[in-house]
Amino acid sequence: MVLFSSLSKNIIKCVLVSFFLFGVLIKVCPDEQNVLYVYSYDSFSDQWGLGKIATQLFSDAPIKIISVGDTIDMLYHAKSFGKKDRQRPDIVFGIANITIPLARDLGFLQRLSSGIAYPVFREGITVVDNIMVPYDFGYIAIVYDSKYIKNPPTDFEDLTSDRFKKKLVLIDPRTSGPGLAFLYWTIAVYGNAFTEYWKRLSSSIMTMPDSWSTAYGLFTAGETPMVLSYTTSPIYHQVFEKENRYKVALFPEGHYRYVEYVAIPTIAAHKHLAEQFIKFILSKDFQKKILLGNVMYPAVKDIPLPSMAHQGMPMKALELDYTDIAQHKDTWIRDWLSVMSERR
């Protein structure tokens, strides 16, 4: 049976041809063949997020955004698809530098064509394996509410002071990119003695939810005066809420750099369109939207930043080597869990 609609062509966006074959109703929509499926973390699809901006500005194909929790959840979910699955990912958006070893191990991302001309990225930021392309970055930090914290922590050791007892919300490193970055931050500063630091820090921790959005929600709701986030977080409140009470505690030890990447899975149905999308997000027009669209810094070097973007810029960037992460992550997590199990 074939069904024809008499609706106006201005309303019809695709014709559904329906028929029964061995008792199965099949629907064919030609336009869906050109849809670019973008898998990312939850905040990408927020009303003010980069997903909305990309949907509005990318003109080569319609975009369908699939939000999947945190960057770690997103990688596992994108890996789970097969070549015949409908809505399989064409783009994975939001791979973090801390999860590059995981992305390599999962082995579901493909190399990009040699014809892609990359722009000059900011110092220390590069394309990884000709597979993962950086588009933004930020720095992990402790953000505090100056209404309640008059004397913020001045360094890592000060963060363990009695005056901050049960006032800090961190995030579980097993389930969260920022949470894992904080663990790596302590390792970058303390080396093998990081577990001793976590023992000293434990009294300051109020709770450790499984996601950044939950942790930051507790913070903005006034449940806690300090939270793990990014040096750029106060910019959001300044611009969109006209609120200046939220501040960053800058530490002299340096801050962990958090870089985000985009990549194309091997099962992508539209590699050419996906590569066009990567070129698009590296363009000046899109890169200029990143500061307010994702509250992060653009990865491309020649994108000018307003003065407010430099307020929380740390003097020193810290980042663990990917090889060290691949070799030691399981041991680090196990040692961290041992410390946390003793926490009261």
C-alpha positions in Angstrom: 0.0 0.0 0.0 1.3 3.4 -1.0 0.1 6.5 0.8 0.3 9.9 -0.8 -0.2 13.1 1.1 -2.1 16.1 -0.5 -0.5 18.6 1.9 1.3 21.7 0.5 5.0 21.2 -0.6 5.8 24.0 1.8 4.7 21.8 4.7 6.0 18.4 3.4 9.7 17.9 4.3 9.8 14.2 3.4 7.5 11.7 1.8 6.8 8.6 3.8 6.4 5.6 1.5 4.7 2.9 3.6 4.1 -0.7 2.6 3.8 -4.1 4.2 6.5 -6.6 3.4 6.0 -9.9 5.1 3.8 -8.2 7.7 6.3 -5.4 8.5 5.5 -1.8 7.9 8.5 0.0 6.3 8.8 3.8 6.1 11.3 5.4 3.8 12.3 9.1 4.3 14.9 10.1 1.8 15.8 13.3 3.6 17.0 11.4 6.7 19.8 10.0 4.6 21.6 13.4 4.9 21.0 14.0 8.6 24.3 14.4 10.5 24.1 12.6 13.9 26.1 14.4 16.5 26.7 12.7 19.9 27.9 14.8 22.7 27.6 15.5 26.5 24.4 16.9 27.9 25.3 20.6 28.1 26.0 20.7 24.4 22.3 20.6 23.7 21.3 23.2 26.3 19.3 26.2 25.1 22.5 28.4 25.3 24.9 25.6 24.3 27.1 25.0 21.3 24.6 22.5 19.8 22.0 25.1 19.2 24.6 27.4 17.6 25.9 24.6 15.4 22.4 23.7 14.3 21.7 27.3 13.3 25.0 28.0 11.5 26.0 24.7 9.8 24.4 24.8 6.4 25.7 21.6 4.7 23.1 19.3 6.3 20.5 19.1 9.1 21.9 18.1 12.5 20.4 15.7 15.0 22.0 16.1 18.4 22.0 13.1 20.8 23.0 14.0 24.3 24.6 11.3 26.4 25.5 12.3 30.0 29.2 13.1 30.6 32.1 12.8 28.2 32.9 9.3 29.6 29.3 8.0 29.1 29.2 9.5 25.6 32.3 7.6 24.5 30.9 4.2 25.7 27.5 4.9 24.2 28.9 6.0 20.8 31.1 2.8 20.7 28.0 0.6 21.2 26.5 1.2 17.8 26.9 -1.1 14.8 27.1 -0.3 11.1 23.5 -1.1 10.4 22.1 0.8 13.4 19.8 3.8 12.7 21.0 7.1 14.1 24.6 5.8 14.6 27.0 8.6 15.3 28.6 10.6 12.5 30.4 12.9 14.9 31.5 12.5 18.5 31.8 15.9 20.1 33.4 16.5 23.5 36.1 13.9 23.9 38.3 15.3 26.7 42.1 15.1 26.8 41.8 13.0 30.0 39.8 10.4 28.1 42.1 10.2 25.0 43.6 6.9 26.3 40.1 5.5 26.7 39.1 6.7 23.2 42.2 5.0 21.8 41.5 1.7 23.6 37.8 1.7 22.4 39.2 1.9 18.9 36.1 3.1 17.1 37.3 6.4 15.7 38.8 6.9 12.2 41.6 8.9 10.8 40.6 12.1 8.9 41.3 12.8 5.3 44.6 14.3 4.4 42.9 17.2 2.7 41.8 18.9 5.9 43.9 22.0 6.5 44.1 22.7 10.3 44.4 26.2 11.7 47.1 27.2 14.1 46.0 26.1 17.6 46.9 27.8 20.9 50.2 26.7 22.6 50.2 23.2 23.8 47.1 22.1 21.9 47.4 19.8 18.9 45.4 17.3 16.8 45.8 13.8 18.3 46.7 10.9 16.0 45.0 12.7 13.0 41.8 11.4 14.6 40.8 13.8 17.5 40.7 17.5 16.6 40.7 20.1 19.4 38.0 22.8 19.4 38.1 24.4 22.9 39.8 24.2 26.2 39.6 25.4 29.8 41.2 25.0 33.2 39.8 23.0 36.1 39.4 25.2 39.2 37.6 25.7 42.5 34.8 28.2 42.1 33.5 29.8 45.2 30.6 32.1 46.2 32.1 35.3 47.6 28.9 35.9 49.5 29.8 33.1 51.9 33.6 32.7 51.3 35.4 35.9 52.2 38.9 34.4 52.3 39.1 31.8 49.5 41.7 29.0 49.5 45.1 30.3 48.3 46.6 26.9 47.3 46.0 23.1 47.5 47.1 22.9 51.1 44.9 25.8 52.2 41.9 23.9 50.7 42.4 21.3 53.4 42.0 23.9 56.2 39.4 23.4 58.9 37.7 26.6 57.8 36.6 24.8 54.7 35.3 21.7 56.5 32.3 20.1 54.5 32.2 23.2 52.2 33.5 21.7 49.0 31.6 19.7 46.4 33.9 17.6 44.1 32.8 15.1 41.4 33.3 11.4 41.2 36.3 10.7 38.8 34.9 7.4 37.8 31.9 9.0 36.1 32.9 12.5 35.3 35.4 14.2 33.0 36.0 17.2 35.3 36.1 14.9 38.3 38.8 12.8 36.7 40.6 15.9 35.7 40.7 17.0 39.4 42.2 13.7 40.4 44.8 14.1 37.7 45.4 17.7 38.9 46.3 16.4 42.3 48.6 13.8 40.8 50.3 16.4 38.6 51.0 18.5 41.8 51.8 15.7 44.4 52.9 12.8 42.2 52.8 9.5 44.1 51.9 11.3 47.3 48.5 12.3 45.9 46.7 9.8 48.2 48.2 11.5 51.3 46.8 14.8 50.0 43.3 13.3 49.5 43.4 12.1 53.1 44.0 15.7 54.2 41.4 17.0 51.8 38.7 14.6 52.7 37.4 16.6 55.7 36.7 19.6 53.3 34.5 17.5 51.0 30.8 17.8 51.5 29.7 15.3 48.8 30.9 13.9 45.4 28.0 13.5 42.9 28.5 11.7 39.7 28.2 14.6 37.3 29.3 18.3 36.9 25.7 19.4 36.3 24.6 17.9 39.7 27.6 19.4 41.5 27.2 22.8 40.0 23.4 22.7 40.6 24.1 22.3 44.4 26.5 25.2 44.2 24.1 27.6 42.5 21.3 26.5 44.7 23.3 27.7 47.7 23.8 24.1 49.2 27.6 24.6 49.1 29.9 27.6 48.9 32.6 25.9 46.8 32.5 23.6 43.8 34.8 22.0 41.3 34.3 23.6 37.9 36.3 25.7 35.4 38.2 29.1 35.6 35.7 30.3 33.0 32.6 29.5 35.0 32.1 33.0 36.5 31.9 34.4 33.0 28.6 32.7 32.5 27.1 34.4 35.6 28.6 37.8 34.7 27.2 37.8 31.1 23.9 36.0 31.4 22.9 36.8 35.0 24.7 40.1 35.6 26.0 38.4 38.8 29.6 39.0 40.0 29.6 37.0 43.3 31.0 33.8 41.8 34.9 33.8 41.8 37.8 31.5 40.9 40.4 30.5 43.5 43.7 30.6 41.4 46.4 28.3 42.8 50.2 29.0 42.3 50.8 25.3 41.7 49.0 25.8 38.3 45.7 24.5 37.0 44.9 21.3 35.0 44.2 22.1 31.3 41.0 20.5 30.0 41.0 20.2 26.2 37.9 19.0 24.2 38.1 17.3 20.8 35.8 16.2 18.0 36.2 12.9 16.0 34.4 10.7 13.5 33.5 7.1 14.3 34.5 4.3 11.8 30.8 3.5 11.5 29.8 7.1 10.5 27.3 7.0 7.6 28.4 10.5 6.3 32.1 10.9 6.6 32.3 13.7 4.1 29.6 15.7 5.9 31.3 15.0 9.2 34.6 16.4 7.9 32.8 19.4 6.6 31.3 19.8 10.1 34.8 19.6 11.6 36.0 22.3 9.2 33.0 24.4 10.3 33.7 24.2 14.0 37.3 25.3 13.4 36.1 28.3 11.4 36.4 31.8 12.9 32.6 32.2 12.9 32.1 29.2 15.2 35.2 29.6 17.3 34.1 33.1 18.2 30.9 31.6 19.7 32.7 29.2 22.0 33.4 31.5 24.9 29.8 32.3 25.6 28.3 29.2 23.9 30.3 26.7 25.9 32.0 28.9 28.5 35.4 27.7 27.4 38.3 29.2 25.5 38.5 28.7 21.7 41.3 26.3 20.6 42.2 28.3 17.5 45.0 30.8 18.2 43.9 33.9 16.4 40.5 34.2 17.9 40.4 37.4 20.0 39.2 37.1 23.6 37.5 39.9 25.6 39.2 41.2 28.7 36.9 39.3 31.0 38.2 36.0 29.6 41.6 36.7 31.0 40.5 37.2 34.6 40.7 33.6 35.5 43.5 32.6 33.2 46.1 30.7 35.3 49.8 31.4 35.0 50.7 27.7 34.7 49.0 24.9 32.8 49.3 21.3 34.1 48.6 18.2 32.0 49.6 14.6 32.5 51.1 12.6 29.6 48.6 10.4 27.8 51.0 7.4 28.1 51.2 7.8 31.9 47.4 8.0 32.1 47.0 4.8 30.0 49.5 2.9 32.2 48.5 4.1 35.6 44.8 5.1 35.5 43.4 1.9 37.0 46.0 2.0 39.8 45.3 5.7 40.5 41.5 5.0 40.7 42.0 2.0 43.0 44.3 4.0 45.3 41.9 6.9 45.4 39.0 4.6 46.2 41.0 3.1 49.1 41.3 6.6 50.6 37.7 7.5 50.0 36.5 4.3 51.6 38.0 5.5 54.9 36.4 8.9 54.6 33.9 9.7 57.3 
